[in-house]
Amino acid sequence: MTSKADFTDAEWARLERAPIVAGMAISLADPGGPIEAVKESTAAVRSVTEAAQADSGNELVNAVAKSVVEKVQHRHNPLGDFKPRGRGAPEEILEELRAVNALLEEKATADEAAAFREWLVATAKRSADAAKEGGFLGFNAQRVSEGEQHMLDTLGELFSSPAA
């Protein structure tokens, strides 16, 4: 079993922000308006909250989710000092998630790492499904835009196997 004790504080903080960053990846893949951004962010946070309340059978996912919820309850930002900006933000996000994947490979059991990766991909998918993109007043809008689908595919590839 992998626990918080197996990680440095910086590594644990990286794991804590990973589901929010996965949701961010979707928002930046096809930036919509403020309503879409709020819906996508809320979906990522809801994924964390539900993981904290449910027993997923994966102790690492449960521990990270509970830690994030506790941080939020104490009014601490789970993203910490991670603030991707500008045109390089999507690549910064992918680099962050690659680093998470490497951490999982190095320190978590194979089953825990696989479950954590699945949780991150599911969180991103949930964010993508949270708001329709494009169209006018809801007409001809898509649930998942081409840009979001491309990011989902990228995340799927990134998390489909152990870190390289």
C-alpha positions as CSV (number, residue, x, y, z in Angstrom):
1,M,0.0,0.0,0.0
2,T,1.3,3.4,-1.0
3,S,0.6,6.3,1.4
4,K,1.5,9.9,1.9
5,A,4.6,8.8,3.9
6,D,6.0,7.5,0.6
7,F,6.1,10.9,-1.0
8,T,7.9,14.2,-0.2
9,D,5.7,17.2,0.6
10,A,6.3,18.5,-2.9
11,E,5.4,15.2,-4.5
12,W,2.3,14.9,-2.5
13,A,1.2,18.4,-3.5
14,R,1.8,17.4,-7.1
15,L,-0.6,14.4,-6.7
16,E,-3.1,16.6,-4.9
17,R,-3.3,19.1,-7.8
18,A,-3.3,16.4,-10.5
19,P,-7.1,16.0,-10.9
20,I,-7.6,19.7,-11.0
21,V,-4.8,20.1,-13.5
22,A,-6.4,17.3,-15.6
23,G,-9.7,19.3,-15.7
24,M,-7.6,22.5,-16.5
25,A,-6.2,20.6,-19.5
26,I,-9.7,20.3,-20.9
27,S,-10.6,24.0,-20.3
28,L,-7.4,25.2,-22.0
29,A,-7.8,22.7,-24.9
30,D,-10.8,24.7,-26.2
31,P,-11.4,27.8,-24.1
32,G,-15.0,28.7,-24.1
33,G,-16.7,31.5,-22.1
34,P,-16.7,31.9,-18.4
35,I,-19.8,29.8,-17.9
36,E,-18.1,26.8,-19.7
37,A,-14.9,27.3,-17.6
38,V,-16.9,27.3,-14.4
39,K,-18.8,24.1,-15.4
40,E,-15.6,22.3,-16.3
41,S,-13.8,23.4,-13.2
42,T,-16.7,22.4,-11.0
43,A,-16.8,19.0,-12.6
44,A,-13.2,18.4,-11.8
45,V,-13.7,19.5,-8.2
46,R,-16.8,17.3,-7.9
47,S,-14.7,14.3,-9.1
48,V,-12.3,14.9,-6.2
49,T,-15.2,15.4,-3.7
50,E,-16.9,12.2,-4.8
51,A,-13.6,10.2,-4.6
52,A,-13.1,11.5,-1.1
53,Q,-16.6,10.4,0.0
54,A,-16.6,7.0,-1.8
55,D,-14.5,4.0,-1.1
56,S,-13.0,3.4,-4.5
57,G,-11.0,0.5,-3.3
58,N,-7.8,2.4,-4.1
59,E,-6.2,3.8,-1.0
60,L,-4.0,6.2,-2.8
61,V,-6.9,7.8,-4.7
62,N,-8.9,8.0,-1.5
63,A,-6.0,9.5,0.5
64,V,-5.2,12.1,-2.2
65,A,-8.9,13.1,-2.6
66,K,-9.5,13.4,1.1
67,S,-6.3,15.5,1.4
68,V,-7.5,17.9,-1.3
69,V,-11.0,18.2,0.3
70,E,-9.3,18.9,3.6
71,K,-7.1,21.6,2.0
72,V,-10.2,23.3,0.4
73,Q,-12.1,23.2,3.7
74,H,-9.2,25.1,5.3
75,R,-9.3,27.6,2.4
76,H,-6.0,26.5,0.9
77,N,-5.7,26.3,-2.9
78,P,-4.9,22.7,-4.0
79,L,-3.1,24.1,-7.0
80,G,-0.5,25.7,-4.7
81,D,2.0,27.7,-6.7
82,F,1.2,25.9,-10.0
83,K,-0.1,28.6,-12.3
84,P,0.4,27.9,-16.0
85,R,0.1,31.0,-18.1
86,G,0.1,32.2,-21.6
87,R,0.5,30.2,-24.8
88,G,2.7,27.7,-23.0
89,A,0.1,26.8,-20.5
90,P,-1.2,23.6,-22.2
91,E,2.4,22.2,-22.5
92,E,3.1,23.2,-18.8
93,I,-0.1,21.2,-17.9
94,L,1.0,18.2,-19.9
95,E,4.5,18.4,-18.3
96,E,2.9,18.5,-14.9
97,L,0.8,15.4,-15.7
98,R,3.8,13.6,-17.1
99,A,5.6,14.3,-13.8
100,V,2.7,12.8,-11.9
101,N,2.8,9.7,-14.1
102,A,6.5,9.3,-13.4
103,L,5.8,9.7,-9.6
104,L,3.2,7.0,-9.8
105,E,5.5,4.7,-11.7
106,E,8.3,5.3,-9.2
107,K,6.5,5.2,-5.9
108,A,3.0,3.6,-6.2
109,T,2.1,-0.1,-6.6
110,A,1.1,-1.0,-10.1
111,D,-2.6,-1.3,-9.2
112,E,-2.6,2.0,-7.3
113,A,-0.9,3.7,-10.2
114,A,-3.3,2.3,-12.7
115,A,-6.3,3.3,-10.6
116,F,-4.9,6.8,-10.1
117,R,-4.3,7.2,-13.9
118,E,-7.9,6.1,-14.6
119,W,-9.2,8.6,-12.1
120,L,-7.3,11.4,-13.8
121,V,-8.6,10.5,-17.2
122,A,-12.1,10.1,-15.8
123,T,-11.9,13.5,-14.2
124,A,-10.8,15.1,-17.5
125,K,-13.6,13.3,-19.3
126,R,-16.1,14.6,-16.8
127,S,-14.8,18.1,-17.3
128,A,-15.1,17.8,-21.1
129,D,-18.7,16.5,-20.7
130,A,-19.7,19.3,-18.3
131,A,-20.4,22.1,-20.8
132,K,-21.3,22.3,-24.4
133,E,-18.9,24.1,-26.7
134,G,-19.6,26.3,-29.7
135,G,-23.0,26.9,-31.4
136,F,-25.3,29.8,-30.7
137,L,-27.6,29.9,-27.7
138,G,-27.1,26.2,-27.4
139,F,-28.0,25.3,-31.0
140,N,-25.4,23.3,-32.9
141,A,-23.2,23.1,-29.8
142,Q,-21.1,20.0,-29.1
143,R,-20.8,18.2,-25.8
144,V,-17.1,17.6,-26.4
145,S,-15.3,19.8,-28.9
146,E,-12.6,18.7,-31.3
147,G,-10.0,20.4,-29.2
148,E,-11.2,18.8,-26.0
149,Q,-11.4,15.3,-27.6
150,H,-7.8,15.8,-28.8
151,M,-6.7,16.6,-25.3
152,L,-8.7,13.6,-23.9
153,D,-6.8,11.4,-26.5
154,T,-3.5,13.0,-25.4
155,L,-4.2,12.3,-21.8
156,G,-5.3,8.8,-22.6
157,E,-2.0,8.2,-24.3
158,L,0.0,9.8,-21.5
159,F,-1.7,7.7,-18.9
160,S,-2.2,4.5,-20.9
161,S,1.2,3.2,-19.9
162,P,3.9,3.7,-17.3
163,A,6.1,6.8,-17.6
164,A,8.8,6.6,-20.1
